[in-house]
Amino acid sequence: MEGLQLIATGGAQPSRVVTNDDLSRIVDTSDEWIVTRTGIRQRYFCSDEENAATLAIAAARQALERSGLSPEQIGCCVCATLSGPNATPSVACQVQRALGLPENRPALDVNAACSGFVYATAVARGLLLTLGGKYALVVGCEALSRLMDMTDRSTCVLFGDGAGAAIFRLADTPFAATLGARGSDAILTGGPNRAGSAPIQMDGRAVFRFAVEALPRCLHEVLDQTGKTLEDLDWVVCHQANGRILDHCIKHLNADPAKFYRNMDRHGNTSAASIPVALNEMAENGQLVPGQYLACIGFGGGLTWAGMLLQYKGANQ
Ligand code: COA
């Protein structure tokens, strides 16, 4: 009983849609430049009333309802975010309170930037194995619009806000995870610090080079650990940073592009939220079918990278 299966998902998106044309009225950019370089057409930004925690609570509530579980059955709550509204209470503690999760169970936030959701899932599995419990609630949630310099066209066109949530079950099942980190503030940095809040800054070309090396490496590592091949996978759900990063990796892997889910055109890069938002869309659209195998691959600030391979089971399987 050492692997994790995905049994239910939930999602929440902010109310405000921001198109590329909207951004072109703020900075010197164009829909054509953004679509060509990134594949992004629009993103969602939080309103004044919304933040990473309100989105996380909505997504987590939906995932719990769809799982058919009671709050008492949730063994731990781990939220991946780098843009929570407060250092404390953590987003996870706010989710615990809102959903009435048991108080004798851990709730904590994990910051591994865009690798955060896979990191948080690995942490949740470790907590279940250490403390007991069968089900974990894992959320990825971001309000990156609060961390962006809206006068910097090289970053403000890339990021968006959102949340996705997943319920995992500990089970005898093929499962693999790989996590890594290389501390560096040279190519991607920003967010709250002691002096206040610094906007996200990035060396786009260096991030691109890092991403196209990390993504295939993580995918191969989880395939090797489980003895599976890319052909055995039904889906590869990557961090939705940029369509060109995916194109580059698909070509390098000689892979079927249809296996690589994409939704950055509608959401932009939502960091830790991007993989669970994608999983939730796939489940809602009927693209995720019980029994399917999928790999989830994250990469980003830190630098961090992370991959996992698991089975989708659905709530009633
Ligand atoms: N609109 C129009 N022009 C822009 C622009 C924008 N939003 N942002 C940058 N430019 C300009 C630059 O100023 C530069 O102009 P110059 O040649 O006159 O100096 C030109 O476009 C090329 O800039 P460059 O940064 O070299 O572009 P690029 O081809 O590397 O594309 C990214 C930029 C950011 C799209 C690309 O580097 C990338 O995808 N990087 C990965 C980013 C990412 O995914 N980060 C998150 C990872 S978790």
Boltz pocket constraint, residues with backbone or C-beta under 6 A from the ligand:
constraints:
  - pocket:
      binder: B
      contacts: [[A, 28], [A, 29], [A, 30], [A, 33], [A, 34], [A, 37], [A, 38], [A, 114], [A, 153], [A, 154], [A, 155], [A, 157], [A, 158], [A, 202], [A, 203], [A, 204], [A, 205], [A, 207], [A, 208], [A, 211], [A, 241], [A, 242], [A, 244], [A, 245], [A, 269], [A, 299], [A, 300], [A, 301]]
      max_distance: 6.0
